[in-house]
């Protein structure tokens, strides 16, 4: 592809098809080369942008380098668009429905996409275990725009166990309200899921195996936070009682 671009007159090749082909293959260097060398008035950058967004490959366990290149290809095209807001509005609902959270996070960081329902976005990000998006929302969105309790439950029940505890810990770090997060209910849900008598013995054994690793860490973490919170509460109550006695 590099040889073709460097040795053929660009008006003799279907340059827009080449651009989209390079986007499909995530050839970032070639995408940037075309955008830099070809008069952008002759390029259908908007169509290429729509195409790559609609075919954005996202898998949580994909290598960071691959996910980063995917976003950088989108960035190369997006930065060349003159009508960024209107172009993004065309594709935004599709990004949300397809759970393209790497892209949504990219646009949020640029100051776009703030019309998205943050309550739903936070809940779905917790369910999927998208740690970076969860962190961005907690740092940049007001609590009144979120349903923290539902998001916390989704994080605790996420099937993406590798990232589950990361999301749970992030929510606690930014919220630190044991009543809002409803640890008691979460522990009950996990326990009932483990020993539900309607499950087969095989299901119970698999659940116990998982419990010994990921869910075990989650339960131990929740119990630890509950104990810490209880000690702080007891210490505060003792301090208040001593203050009242001293006044008397």
SVG drawing of the C-alpha trace seen along z (x, -y; Angstrom):
<svg xmlns="http://www.w3.org/2000/svg" viewBox="-35 -23 42 55">
<polyline fill="none" stroke="black" stroke-width="0.4" points="0.0,0.0 2.8,-2.4 4.5,-1.8 1.2,-2.4 0.6,-5.7 4.1,-6.9 4.5,-5.9 1.1,-6.3 -0.6,-9.6 -3.4,-9.9 -5.9,-11.0 -5.4,-7.6 -6.5,-5.5 -9.8,-5.4 -8.4,-7.3 -11.6,-7.3 -11.8,-3.5 -8.2,-3.3 -8.8,-5.5 -11.7,-3.3 -9.6,-0.2 -6.8,-1.6 -9.3,-2.5 -10.7,1.1 -7.2,2.5 -6.3,0.0 -3.3,-1.2 -2.8,-4.4 0.3,-5.5 -1.4,-5.2 -4.6,-7.0 -2.4,-9.9 -0.4,-9.9 -3.5,-10.1 -5.0,-12.9 -1.7,-14.8 -0.8,-14.3 -4.2,-14.5 -6.3,-17.6 -9.0,-17.0 -11.6,-18.6 -11.2,-15.5 -11.6,-13.1 -14.9,-11.9 -13.6,-12.1 -17.0,-12.1 -18.0,-8.8 -14.7,-7.3 -15.3,-8.5 -18.8,-7.0 -17.5,-3.7 -14.7,-3.3 -17.0,-4.3 -19.7,-1.8 -17.1,1.0 -15.1,0.1 -13.8,3.3 -14.0,3.3 -13.3,6.2 -12.4,5.5 -9.6,8.1 -8.0,6.9 -4.4,5.7 -4.2,2.0 -2.1,1.3 -4.8,2.5 -7.6,0.6 -5.3,-2.5 -4.7,-2.3 -8.4,-1.9 -9.1,-5.2 -6.2,-6.9 -7.6,-6.1 -10.9,-7.7 -9.0,-10.7 -7.1,-11.2 -10.4,-11.4 -12.3,-13.4 -9.7,-16.1 -10.1,-16.8 -13.9,-17.2 -15.2,-20.8 -18.6,-20.1 -17.6,-17.9 -20.8,-18.3 -23.2,-17.5 -21.1,-14.6 -20.9,-13.1 -24.6,-13.5 -25.3,-11.2 -23.3,-8.3 -23.7,-8.9 -26.7,-6.6 -25.1,-3.8 -22.0,-4.1 -24.1,-3.8 -26.1,-0.8 -23.0,1.0 -21.2,0.3 -18.3,-1.4 -17.1,-2.7 -13.5,-3.4 -14.8,-5.8 -17.4,-7.3 -14.6,-8.0 -12.5,-9.5 -15.2,-11.9 -16.1,-12.7 -12.5,-13.7 -12.7,-16.1 -15.8,-17.7 -18.4,-16.1 -21.2,-13.6 -22.4,-15.3 -26.0,-14.8 -25.6,-11.1 -27.7,-9.8 -24.9,-9.5 -26.9,-7.4 -27.3,-4.6 -23.8,-5.0 -22.3,-4.6 -24.5,-1.6 -23.5,0.1 -19.9,-0.7 -19.9,0.9 -21.6,4.0 -19.1,4.3 -16.1,3.5 -14.8,0.5 -12.6,-0.9 -11.4,-4.0 -14.9,-5.1 -16.2,-4.5 -13.3,-6.6 -13.9,-9.4 -17.6,-9.6 -17.0,-9.6 -14.4,-12.4 -16.4,-14.6 -20.2,-14.0 -22.2,-15.3 -23.7,-12.6 -27.3,-13.8 -26.8,-12.7 -26.0,-9.2 -27.7,-6.2 -24.7,-5.2 -26.5,-2.4 -27.5,-0.7 -24.1,-1.2 -22.5,0.4 -24.8,3.4 -23.9,3.8 -20.2,3.7 -20.6,6.3 -22.6,8.6 -20.4,8.0 -19.4,11.2 -16.1,9.5 -14.5,10.6 -11.0,9.4 -12.2,5.8 -15.0,6.2 -13.1,5.3 -11.4,2.3 -14.8,0.7 -16.2,1.5 -13.1,0.0 -13.3,-3.1 -16.9,-3.7 -16.1,-3.4 -13.0,-5.7 -15.1,-8.5 -18.4,-8.0 -17.5,-6.5 -21.1,-6.2 -21.8,-2.8 -25.5,-3.4 -25.7,-4.6 -23.7,-1.6 -25.9,0.9 -23.1,3.5 -25.5,5.7 -27.8,6.2 -24.8,6.9 -23.4,9.6 -26.9,11.2 -27.2,11.3 -23.8,12.9 -24.5,15.5 -27.9,16.4 -26.4,16.8 -23.7,19.2 -26.1,21.5 -29.4,21.3 -30.9,24.7 -32.3,24.6 -28.8,24.7 -27.4,28.1 -24.5,29.5 -22.2,28.8 -23.3,25.1 -22.7,24.8 -19.2,26.3 -18.3,24.0 -19.6,21.1 -17.6,22.1 -14.5,22.3 -15.0,18.8 -15.8,17.7 -12.4,18.8 -10.8,16.3 -12.5,13.3 -15.8,13.2 -13.8,14.2 -11.7,11.1 -14.9,9.0 -16.6,10.4 -13.5,10.0 -13.1,6.4 -16.7,5.5 -16.6,7.1 -13.3,5.2 -14.9,1.9 -17.9,2.7 -15.7,3.4 -13.6,0.2 -16.8,-1.8 -18.2,-0.2 -15.1,-1.0 -15.2,-4.6 -18.8,-4.9 -18.2,-3.4 -15.2,-5.7 -17.3,-8.7 -20.2,-7.7 -17.7,-7.2 -16.2,-10.7 -19.7,-12.3 -20.6,-10.5 -17.4,-11.7 -18.1,-15.2 -21.6,-15.2 -20.3,-13.8 -17.7,-16.5 -20.3,-19.2 -22.4,-17.7"/>
</svg>
